[in-house]
Amino acid sequence: MTDEADARITARIKNARKQARLSQEEMAHRLGVSTRSWCRWERNEGGGWQPHLDAIAAITNVTREDLLGEDRVQPVTMDDLLARIDALTTEVANLRRELRSRQPPSGQP
């Protein structure tokens, strides 16, 4: 992970703690780490928070994905996939017809 990515994650971690209305001291205590370590994590000074990510998420009542900033994947049904395939098949057929209509008749330059 890049320093920039870590900075975004630690900012989300800090925001989650504040949204949960927990002090830095309370958060550190719940995680079993020193307040100094917690404060360093929030300031993105050194690593150490990564092994605690699941616990941080649970304590602050957010998901790991929320803290990491990952987009949630929407489930796709088989019907959705089949409808998309049908639409693409129709689109390809239309494009082929259009290309054929642009070509000169065979035997002409």
MDTraj code that builds the backbone (N, CA, C; nanometers):
import mdtraj as md
import numpy as np

residues = "MET THR ASP GLU ALA ASP ALA ARG ILE THR ALA ARG ILE LYS ASN ALA ARG LYS GLN ALA ARG LEU SER GLN GLU GLU MET ALA HIS ARG LEU GLY VAL SER THR ARG SER TRP CYS ARG TRP GLU ARG ASN GLU GLY GLY GLY TRP GLN PRO HIS LEU ASP ALA ILE ALA ALA ILE THR ASN VAL THR ARG GLU ASP LEU LEU GLY GLU ASP ARG VAL GLN PRO VAL THR MET ASP ASP LEU LEU ALA ARG ILE ASP ALA LEU THR THR GLU VAL ALA ASN LEU ARG ARG GLU LEU ARG SER ARG GLN PRO PRO SER GLY GLN PRO".split()
xyz = np.array([
    [0.0837, -0.1181, 0.0000],
    [0.0000, 0.0000, 0.0000],
    [0.0884, 0.1247, 0.0000],
    [0.0447, 0.2287, -0.0654],
    [0.1238, 0.3505, -0.0720],
    [0.1013, 0.4345, 0.0524],
    [0.1899, 0.5291, 0.0747],
    [0.1729, 0.6207, 0.1873],
    [0.0430, 0.6986, 0.1737],
    [0.0103, 0.7351, 0.0500],
    [-0.1133, 0.8097, 0.0253],
    [-0.2354, 0.7250, 0.0594],
    [-0.2331, 0.5982, 0.0218],
    [-0.3447, 0.5080, 0.0533],
    [-0.3550, 0.4892, 0.2041],
    [-0.2406, 0.4690, 0.2703],
    [-0.2413, 0.4562, 0.4163],
    [-0.2997, 0.5804, 0.4822],
    [-0.2651, 0.6976, 0.4303],
    [-0.3155, 0.8228, 0.4875],
    [-0.4674, 0.8306, 0.4751],
    [-0.5212, 0.7868, 0.3619],
    [-0.6671, 0.7882, 0.3442],
    [-0.7339, 0.6905, 0.4403],
    [-0.6717, 0.5740, 0.4576],
    [-0.7290, 0.4732, 0.5472],
    [-0.7243, 0.5217, 0.6910],
    [-0.6109, 0.5755, 0.7330],
    [-0.6018, 0.6211, 0.8722],
    [-0.6969, 0.7383, 0.8971],
    [-0.7227, 0.8198, 0.7964],
    [-0.8220, 0.9271, 0.8114],
    [-0.9613, 0.8675, 0.8305],
    [-0.9918, 0.7609, 0.7569],
    [-1.1225, 0.6947, 0.7735],
    [-1.1328, 0.6284, 0.9104],
    [-1.0219, 0.5716, 0.9583],
    [-1.0202, 0.5101, 1.0909],
    [-1.0476, 0.6164, 1.1979],
    [-0.9815, 0.7305, 1.1857],
    [-1.0026, 0.8395, 1.2813],
    [-1.1477, 0.8860, 1.2777],
    [-1.2013, 0.9024, 1.1565],
    [-1.3396, 0.9463, 1.1417],
    [-1.4363, 0.8448, 1.2024],
    [-1.4094, 0.7163, 1.1824],
    [-1.4960, 0.6113, 1.2387],
    [-1.4947, 0.6172, 1.3908],
    [-1.3765, 0.6397, 1.4485],
    [-1.3670, 0.6515, 1.5949],
    [-1.4489, 0.7686, 1.6450],
    [-1.4366, 0.8817, 1.5764],
    [-1.5115, 1.0008, 1.6172],
    [-1.6618, 0.9797, 1.6016],
    [-1.7026, 0.9146, 1.4913],
    [-1.8447, 0.8866, 1.4706],
    [-1.8991, 0.7944, 1.5789],
    [-1.8139, 0.7064, 1.6306],
    [-1.8532, 0.6157, 1.7384],
    [-1.8477, 0.6857, 1.8746],
    [-1.8058, 0.8121, 1.8732],
    [-1.7956, 0.8939, 1.9956],
    [-1.7031, 0.8316, 2.1002],
    [-1.5896, 0.7860, 2.0505],
    [-1.4887, 0.7274, 2.1384],
    [-1.3665, 0.8177, 2.1409],
    [-1.3077, 0.8314, 2.2580],
    [-1.1824, 0.9070, 2.2677],
    [-1.0688, 0.8186, 2.2188],
    [-0.9563, 0.8802, 2.1940],
    [-0.8393, 0.8017, 2.1536],
    [-0.8014, 0.7039, 2.2643],
    [-0.8125, 0.7476, 2.3880],
    [-0.7799, 0.6621, 2.5010],
    [-0.8735, 0.5410, 2.5080],
    [-1.0038, 0.5648, 2.4888],
    [-1.1000, 0.4545, 2.4919],
    [-1.0726, 0.3548, 2.3795],
    [-1.0442, 0.4068, 2.2622],
    [-1.0183, 0.3200, 2.1477],
    [-0.8947, 0.2351, 2.1730],
    [-0.7887, 0.2975, 2.2206],
    [-0.6649, 0.2248, 2.2492],
    [-0.6892, 0.1155, 2.3533],
    [-0.7627, 0.1499, 2.4576],
    [-0.7925, 0.0526, 2.5638],
    [-0.8695, -0.0673, 2.5085],
    [-0.9715, -0.0410, 2.4264],
    [-1.0517, -0.1500, 2.3699],
    [-0.9701, -0.2413, 2.2791],
    [-0.8704, -0.1827, 2.2132],
    [-0.7850, -0.2625, 2.1249],
    [-0.6694, -0.3295, 2.1991],
    [-0.6442, -0.2843, 2.3208],
    [-0.5324, -0.3395, 2.3967],
    [-0.3978, -0.2871, 2.3512],
    [-0.3982, -0.1626, 2.3043],
    [-0.2727, -0.0981, 2.2631],
    [-0.2561, 0.0298, 2.3439],
    [-0.1385, 0.0861, 2.3381],
    [-0.1156, 0.2106, 2.4114],
    [-0.1838, 0.3276, 2.3400],
    [-0.2186, 0.4278, 2.4178],
    [-0.2777, 0.5482, 2.3589],
    [-0.1789, 0.6115, 2.2624],
    [-0.0529, 0.6067, 2.2973],
    [0.0505, 0.6633, 2.2098],
    [0.0501, 0.5945, 2.0727],
    [0.0397, 0.4613, 2.0744],
    [0.0354, 0.3879, 1.9469],
    [-0.0866, 0.4287, 1.8670],
    [-0.2024, 0.4346, 1.9328],
    [-0.3251, 0.4725, 1.8616],
    [-0.3111, 0.6108, 1.7984],
    [-0.2607, 0.7059, 1.8757],
    [-0.2452, 0.8428, 1.8237],
    [-0.1515, 0.8453, 1.7028],
    [-0.0454, 0.7661, 1.7078],
    [0.0469, 0.7583, 1.5938],
    [-0.0235, 0.7010, 1.4712],
    [-0.1090, 0.6017, 1.4908],
    [-0.1813, 0.5427, 1.3776],
    [-0.2720, 0.6459, 1.3125],
    [-0.3419, 0.7219, 1.3987],
    [-0.4336, 0.8230, 1.3432],
    [-0.3585, 0.9313, 1.2669],
    [-0.2354, 0.9564, 1.3063],
    [-0.1546, 1.0574, 1.2361],
    [-0.0761, 0.9944, 1.1201],
    [-0.0978, 0.8652, 1.0967],
    [-0.0293, 0.7917, 0.9903],
    [0.1220, 0.7963, 1.0082],
    [0.1645, 0.7804, 1.1317],
    [0.3075, 0.7771, 1.1634],
    [0.3475, 0.6340, 1.1954],
    [0.3857, 0.5643, 1.0945],
    [0.4232, 0.4249, 1.1127],
    [0.3019, 0.3343, 1.1011],
    [0.3300, 0.2104, 1.0761],
    [0.2215, 0.1131, 1.0619],
    [0.1795, 0.0589, 1.1968],
    [0.1176, -0.0556, 1.1920],
    [0.0771, -0.1209, 1.3154],
    [-0.0725, -0.1394, 1.3276],
    [-0.1491, -0.0580, 1.2561],
    [-0.2947, -0.0678, 1.2663],
    [-0.3510, -0.1830, 1.1852],
    [-0.2774, -0.2284, 1.0840],
    [-0.3287, -0.3287, 0.9903],
    [-0.3792, -0.4564, 1.0584],
    [-0.3052, -0.5150, 1.1527],
    [-0.3557, -0.6374, 1.2163],
    [-0.4815, -0.6143, 1.3011],
    [-0.5093, -0.4911, 1.3327],
    [-0.6232, -0.4563, 1.4185],
    [-0.7451, -0.4082, 1.3394],
    [-0.7369, -0.4132, 1.2078],
    [-0.8419, -0.3534, 1.1250],
    [-0.9799, -0.4123, 1.1520],
    [-0.9888, -0.5446, 1.1643],
    [-1.1193, -0.6069, 1.1902],
    [-1.1748, -0.5635, 1.3259],
    [-1.0883, -0.5557, 1.4261],
    [-1.1329, -0.5128, 1.5594],
    [-1.1751, -0.3659, 1.5573],
    [-1.1018, -0.2826, 1.4860],
    [-1.1383, -0.1407, 1.4741],
    [-1.2754, -0.1282, 1.4090],
    [-1.2978, -0.2058, 1.3035],
    [-1.4273, -0.2030, 1.2353],
    [-1.5386, -0.2444, 1.3303],
    [-1.5167, -0.3523, 1.4058],
    [-1.6197, -0.4009, 1.4979],
    [-1.6485, -0.2992, 1.6079],
    [-1.5448, -0.2406, 1.6639],
    [-1.5616, -0.1441, 1.7736],
    [-1.6347, -0.0193, 1.7262],
    [-1.6047, 0.0252, 1.6052],
    [-1.6646, 0.1493, 1.5538],
    [-1.7932, 0.1236, 1.4753],
    [-1.8309, -0.0044, 1.4644],
    [-1.9555, -0.0437, 1.3977],
    [-1.9590, -0.0034, 1.2497],
    [-1.8467, -0.0253, 1.1825],
    [-1.8386, -0.0070, 1.0375],
    [-1.7793, -0.1346, 0.9799],
    [-1.7778, -0.1462, 0.8497],
    [-1.7179, -0.2642, 0.7883],
    [-1.5707, -0.2399, 0.7578],
    [-1.5006, -0.3489, 0.7412],
    [-1.3600, -0.3418, 0.6999],
    [-1.3496, -0.2671, 0.5669],
    [-1.4450, -0.2947, 0.4768],
    [-1.4456, -0.2299, 0.3457],
    [-1.4644, -0.0788, 0.3594],
    [-1.5478, -0.0375, 0.4567],
    [-1.5660, 0.1067, 0.4804],
    [-1.4334, 0.1707, 0.5193],
    [-1.3592, 0.1047, 0.6060],
    [-1.2310, 0.1601, 0.6504],
    [-1.1285, 0.1607, 0.5377],
    [-1.1308, 0.0565, 0.4563],
    [-1.0352, 0.0483, 0.3456],
    [-1.0771, 0.1330, 0.2262],
    [-1.2052, 0.1744, 0.2249],
    [-1.2535, 0.2557, 0.1144],
    [-1.2843, 0.1739, -0.0084],
    [-1.3084, 0.0456, 0.0100],
    [-1.3381, -0.0412, -0.1040],
    [-1.4846, -0.0297, -0.1399],
    [-1.5090, -0.0335, -0.2699],
    [-1.6471, -0.0325, -0.3173],
    [-1.7088, -0.1688, -0.2907],
    [-1.8336, -0.1646, -0.2550],
    [-1.9045, -0.2901, -0.2337],
    [-1.9521, -0.3434, -0.3677],
    [-1.9339, -0.4687, -0.3859],
    [-1.9750, -0.5333, -0.5104],
    [-2.1222, -0.5700, -0.4990],
    [-2.1977, -0.5283, -0.5969],
    [-2.3397, -0.5612, -0.6000],
    [-2.3563, -0.7008, -0.6576],
    [-2.4386, -0.7837, -0.5936],
    [-2.4598, -0.9174, -0.6475],
    [-2.5297, -0.9116, -0.7832],
    [-2.4935, -1.0024, -0.8712],
    [-2.5522, -1.0084, -1.0047],
    [-2.6218, -1.1437, -1.0178],
    [-2.7447, -1.1401, -1.0629],
    [-2.8194, -1.2649, -1.0808],
    [-2.7944, -1.3209, -1.2199],
    [-2.8288, -1.4471, -1.2367],
    [-2.8155, -1.5110, -1.3674],
    [-2.9054, -1.4408, -1.4685],
    [-3.0251, -1.4001, -1.4264],
    [-3.1158, -1.3284, -1.5167],
    [-3.0534, -1.1977, -1.5644],
    [-2.9840, -1.1273, -1.4741],
    [-2.9161, -1.0031, -1.5127],
    [-2.8106, -1.0309, -1.6202],
    [-2.7325, -1.1360, -1.5983],
    [-2.6282, -1.1706, -1.6947],
    [-2.6869, -1.2090, -1.8299],
    [-2.7920, -1.2888, -1.8278],
    [-2.8540, -1.3314, -1.9540],
    [-2.9156, -1.2127, -2.0289],
    [-2.9760, -1.1207, -1.9559],
    [-3.0333, -1.0018, -2.0190],
    [-2.9231, -0.9178, -2.0823],
    [-2.8090, -0.9062, -2.0145],
    [-2.6966, -0.8290, -2.0691],
    [-2.6405, -0.8967, -2.1937],
    [-2.6312, -1.0289, -2.1913],
    [-2.5828, -1.1031, -2.3085],
    [-2.6772, -1.0822, -2.4261],
    [-2.8083, -1.0898, -2.4017],
    [-2.9064, -1.0664, -2.5089],
    [-2.8911, -0.9267, -2.5675],
    [-2.8747, -0.8274, -2.4813],
    [-2.8604, -0.6894, -2.5278],
    [-2.7340, -0.6738, -2.6112],
    [-2.6238, -0.7344, -2.5670],
    [-2.4986, -0.7256, -2.6426],
    [-2.5086, -0.7989, -2.7761],
    [-2.5759, -0.9134, -2.7779],
    [-2.5944, -0.9887, -2.9018],
    [-2.6726, -0.9059, -3.0034],
    [-2.7776, -0.8401, -2.9568],
    [-2.8573, -0.7530, -3.0441],
    [-2.7738, -0.6372, -3.0956],
    [-2.6941, -0.5790, -3.0080],
    [-2.6087, -0.4664, -3.0480],
    [-2.5074, -0.5087, -3.1539],
    [-2.4468, -0.6246, -3.1369],
    [-2.3498, -0.6750, -3.2349],
    [-2.4180, -0.6994, -3.3691],
    [-2.5374, -0.7588, -3.3670],
    [-2.6108, -0.7843, -3.4915],
    [-2.6416, -0.6530, -3.5637],
    [-2.6832, -0.5524, -3.4900],
    [-2.7125, -0.4214, -3.5501],
    [-2.5872, -0.3586, -3.6104],
    [-2.4754, -0.3692, -3.5420],
    [-2.3500, -0.3145, -3.5943],
    [-2.3067, -0.3868, -3.7214],
    [-2.3246, -0.5174, -3.7257],
    [-2.2897, -0.5928, -3.8461],
    [-2.3750, -0.5487, -3.9647],
    [-2.5057, -0.5319, -3.9390],
    [-2.5948, -0.4847, -4.0474],
    [-2.5513, -0.3470, -4.0967],
    [-2.5160, -0.2615, -4.0051],
    [-2.4743, -0.1261, -4.0427],
    [-2.3460, -0.1308, -4.1253],
    [-2.2510, -0.2134, -4.0869],
    [-2.1258, -0.2255, -4.1623],
    [-2.1505, -0.2817, -4.3025],
    [-2.2377, -0.3793, -4.3128],
    [-2.2696, -0.4365, -4.4447],
    [-2.3340, -0.3327, -4.5350],
    [-2.4174, -0.2471, -4.4770],
    [-2.4862, -0.1466, -4.5591],
    [-2.3888, -0.0402, -4.6098],
    [-2.2762, -0.0243, -4.5470],
    [-2.1745, 0.0738, -4.5890],
    [-2.0813, 0.0202, -4.6945],
    [-2.0750, -0.1117, -4.7084],
    [-1.9828, -0.1722, -4.8053],
    [-2.0446, -0.1629, -4.9453],
    [-1.9590, -0.1379, -5.0449],
    [-2.0118, -0.1354, -5.1829],
    [-2.0538, -0.2772, -5.2233],
    [-2.1499, -0.2906, -5.3106],
    [-2.1926, -0.4233, -5.3568],
    [-2.0742, -0.4975, -5.4151],
    [-2.0746, -0.6291, -5.4025],
    [-1.9611, -0.7086, -5.4510],
    [-1.9477, -0.6936, -5.6034],
    [-1.8253, -0.6932, -5.6471],
    [-1.7964, -0.6763, -5.7893],
    [-1.7792, -0.5312, -5.8291],
    [-1.8027, -0.4372, -5.7403],
    [-1.7817, -0.2944, -5.7711],
    [-1.6646, -0.2433, -5.6887],
    [-1.5864, -0.1502, -5.7451],
    [-1.4677, -0.0971, -5.6733],
    [-1.5035, -0.0128, -5.5550],
])
top = md.Topology()
chain = top.add_chain()
for i, resn in enumerate(residues, 1):
    res = top.add_residue(resn, chain, resSeq=i)
    for name in ("N", "CA", "C"):
        top.add_atom(name, md.element.get_by_symbol(name[0]), res)
traj = md.Trajectory(xyz[None], top)
